[in-house]
Amino acid sequence: MKKEYLTYGLLGVIAGLVLGFKAGNWATPAPGSAGPPSKGSEAQSVNSGGPSSELPPNHPPINSGEVVPAPALPDNTGASSTGATASAGPELPSLDPLPASSKEERTEQKYKNIQVLKGLPAERLMKIMFAFKGSLGVECTYCHIKDEFDKDDKPTKQMARKMIGIVRDANEKIGSAGRVTCFTCHRGQQRPAQ
């Protein structure tokens, strides 16, 4: 076999692929278009807002050529509309215990070795644990031994108990002015920024 035949064959395959690709794209209409493009048509922008474009429900109308400024970003400085300190991030359920008259199952009745979260509804404990997890950006095994959650072998679990006390005290002192959570200081980090 001559080298020339191999070269011509390879060039023929490449030319066939290119031509086939162009013909296929020309013959197949793009989504939302009426058919193959005509010679004088301009390229449509995906944001053109022409009559054939479909917008989601409640979307404001789009006028071609009009520049609309984006709305302001939400204020993340910590001040809410009431002036109270807000904490973005995972919502920490209340750490307040149930009233003594409540018949609801408590954490210490359902789980072993509950020390500082006694008196809470048992169904609230997992929500609180997931709020801790999200606020510190850690997994459950950061404080707990896998599948042995009642053990106190890790110092991080002891520190978490102290921090729960700090959060409770701070919220008691602040009163109705706001609410402190783990995320207030930790911001998704194991150790708060200094």
VENFEN-V310032 format. One record per residue. RES is the residue in one letter. OMEGA is omega as a letter, one per 20 degrees, with the letter a starting at -180 (none if undefined). NEAR is the number of other C-alpha atoms within 12 Angstrom. D_CENTER is the distance of its C-alpha to the mean C-alpha in Angstrom with 2 decimals. Layout:
RES OMEGA NEAR D_CENTER
RES OMEGA NEAR D_CENTER
This chain:
M a 7 61.84
K r 8 61.94
K r 9 59.15
E a 10 59.45
Y r 11 58.70
L r 12 55.53
T r 13 54.40
Y r 13 55.26
G r 15 53.50
L r 14 50.27
L r 14 50.45
G r 15 51.11
V a 14 48.04
I r 14 45.80
A r 14 47.43
G r 15 47.01
L a 14 43.29
V a 14 42.81
L r 14 45.00
G r 16 43.39
F r 14 39.91
K a 14 41.15
A r 14 43.06
G r 15 40.17
N r 16 37.79
W a 16 40.55
A a 15 41.42
T a 17 37.93
P r 15 36.51
A r 16 32.98
P r 14 30.60
G r 18 31.56
S a 20 34.87
A a 14 38.34
G a 14 39.76
P a 20 40.82
P r 17 40.83
S a 13 44.16
K a 8 45.87
G a 7 45.38
S r 10 41.81
E r 9 39.18
A r 14 35.78
Q r 18 33.31
S r 13 30.04
V r 17 26.91
N a 19 26.52
S r 19 30.15
G r 21 29.74
G a 18 33.07
P a 16 34.43
S a 14 33.13
S r 18 29.45
E r 19 27.30
L r 17 24.65
P r 10 22.14
P r 7 23.52
N r 7 23.65
H r 9 23.13
P a 11 25.59
P a 18 28.55
I r 19 28.65
N a 13 31.93
S r 15 32.79
G a 11 33.40
E r 11 31.94
V r 9 29.39
V a 11 26.97
P r 7 25.11
A r 7 21.38
P a 7 20.62
A r 7 20.05
L r 8 16.67
P a 12 15.85
D a 14 17.80
N a 15 15.94
T r 15 19.30
G a 22 19.04
A r 18 21.51
S a 17 20.82
S r 14 23.25
T a 11 25.46
G a 13 25.74
A r 18 24.14
T r 24 21.82
A r 26 18.28
S r 26 15.58
A r 27 12.01
G a 26 9.62
P r 26 10.28
E r 24 13.24
L r 31 16.34
P a 25 18.82
S r 24 22.36
L a 34 24.40
D r 25 27.59
P r 24 29.93
L r 20 31.36
P a 14 34.76
A a 14 37.69
S a 9 38.78
S r 12 35.58
K a 13 36.20
E r 19 32.54
E a 22 31.94
R a 25 30.97
T a 26 28.96
E r 23 32.18
Q a 20 33.72
K a 20 31.05
Y r 24 29.89
K r 17 32.10
N r 18 32.40
I a 23 30.48
Q a 22 31.75
V a 25 29.81
L r 33 27.79
K r 27 30.99
G r 29 31.48
L r 32 27.89
P a 29 27.36
A a 26 26.75
E a 19 23.93
R a 28 21.95
L a 30 22.12
M r 20 19.33
K r 20 16.90
I a 29 18.16
M r 35 17.89
F r 22 14.21
A r 31 13.72
F a 38 15.90
K a 30 14.04
G a 28 10.66
S a 30 12.79
L a 30 14.79
G a 24 12.50
V r 22 15.15
E a 20 16.21
C a 25 18.74
T r 20 21.60
Y r 24 21.16
C a 28 23.23
H r 24 24.58
I a 18 26.86
K r 15 25.56
D r 10 27.11
E a 16 29.13
F a 20 26.91
D a 19 30.04
K a 21 31.40
D a 21 31.44
D a 17 31.98
K r 20 29.07
P r 16 29.46
T r 22 25.74
K r 27 26.20
Q r 20 29.09
M r 20 27.15
A r 29 24.35
R r 24 27.21
K a 18 28.54
M r 25 25.23
I r 28 24.97
G r 22 28.42
I r 20 27.49
V r 28 24.61
R a 26 27.06
D a 18 29.81
A a 20 27.77
N r 24 26.63
E a 17 30.26
K a 14 31.58
I a 15 29.19
G a 14 29.94
S a 14 28.79
A a 18 27.88
G a 23 24.29
R r 31 22.27
V r 37 21.30
T r 36 18.56
C a 42 17.78
F a 32 14.95
T a 34 17.69
C a 25 19.28
H r 27 17.15
R r 26 14.00
G a 25 12.37
Q r 21 15.82
Q r 23 18.58
R r 20 21.07
P r 15 20.68
A a 12 21.59
Q none 7 25.27
